[in-house]
Amino acid sequence: MQTLEIGPGPDGCVFDAATGLVFASSGGDGTLAVIRPTSPGPYEVARTIKTQVSAKTIALDPKTHRLYLSAATPEAAGAAAKEPAKKKGGRRRFLPGSFSVLVVGD
């Protein structure tokens, strides 16, 4: 077993069998960790790609190797807010109409 440092608030992880790469999305800071096996040892974080804060649910198209991440713009808690607004229960609230799908790949 192995533990790697990735961004806060991870939600999704996919494995691309054709490339051997693992992708872990973290909505807390809007990053995507690209993880690869090392030879002959364990895995390592090869690269961190900046996406968008809140982009965490992830899907892989195994034919094109493109990644798809859902995201939305967090609603601010107030004019001078440094933290996003939260609903009862601690979940973030998002601006209406701000949903988007990010595409990562060629």
C-alpha positions, -999 to 999 in steps of 0.1 A, spaced: 0 0 0 10 35 -7 -2 71 1 5 100 -22 0 137 -16 -28 151 -38 -50 181 -34 -77 186 -7 -113 175 -12 -106 146 -36 -137 131 -51 -128 110 -81 -101 88 -93 -98 70 -127 -73 45 -142 -64 46 -178 -55 10 -186 -39 19 -219 -14 44 -205 -11 30 -170 -18 65 -156 -41 72 -126 -59 106 -123 -72 120 -90 -93 151 -90 -95 175 -60 -122 201 -59 -109 217 -28 -81 235 -47 -90 227 -83 -62 203 -91 -58 171 -110 -30 148 -99 -15 127 -127 0 96 -111 23 71 -128 40 39 -118 77 40 -114 100 13 -125 103 -11 -107 87 5 -76 55 22 -65 35 51 -80 45 88 -80 27 121 -87 41 129 -121 23 162 -126 -4 184 -110 -27 202 -134 -47 232 -123 -84 229 -132 -111 248 -113 -121 249 -76 -151 226 -73 -140 204 -103 -139 170 -87 -162 144 -102 -142 128 -130 -148 105 -160 -124 90 -186 -130 83 -222 -108 53 -228 -107 58 -266 -96 94 -266 -79 94 -232 -97 127 -224 -109 134 -189 -142 151 -181 -147 170 -148 -179 186 -136 -176 220 -119 -196 251 -109 -187 285 -95 -191 286 -57 -213 313 -43 -195 338 -20 -207 340 16 -206 378 15 -189 408 -2 -157 404 17 -159 366 20 -129 345 17 -148 312 21 -177 301 -1 -212 301 11 -225 269 26 -259 253 29 -272 238 61 -251 206 65 -219 222 53 -221 217 16 -211 246 -7 -237 266 -26 -231 274 -63 -241 302 -86 -271 293 -107 -262 286 -143 -225 282 -136 -223 244 -142 -197 234 -167 -178 203 -179 -140 207 -181 -122 187 -207 -86 177 -201 -66 162 -229 -56 167 -265 
